[in-house]
Amino acid sequence: MTRADLIAALPDGRLPPELTALGATDLLLLFGVGLVLSALLSALAAPFLARRPSRRALIRATRSLPPEERLLAIARILGHLPKRLRPAAYGREAPPPSETIERIALNAKAPKTGKADR
């Protein structure tokens, strides 16, 4: 038995041939499903792809806060409180003017850990 005879001996499919081929409406439906899926994926990925505000913008957003709360907010933004602002934060000195707080915070560098670099 040859391969052609074997294929000819196979029973016909259970579906009509019109349903086994892709038509224009099927392709349009697949395209629409693809659009819906891409919209869902982009909505899910949007929070991860959004730009974070800069450190400068975050510090400027604290301008409306009272000085004590502003120092705390700046410490949260920077991850530390600059040494020049610590006396005001702990109540040993009066808080400096708003412009001075902002200038010190924007020029602050990460604190040293005290470990020697190897």
Buried (B, 14 or more C-beta within 10 A) or exposed (E): EEEEEEEEEEEEEEEEEEEEEEEEEEEEEEEEEEEEEEEEEEEEEEEEEEEEEEBEEBBEEBEEBEBEEBBBBBBEBBEBBBEBBBEBBEEEEEBBEBEEBBBBBBEBEEEEEEEEEE
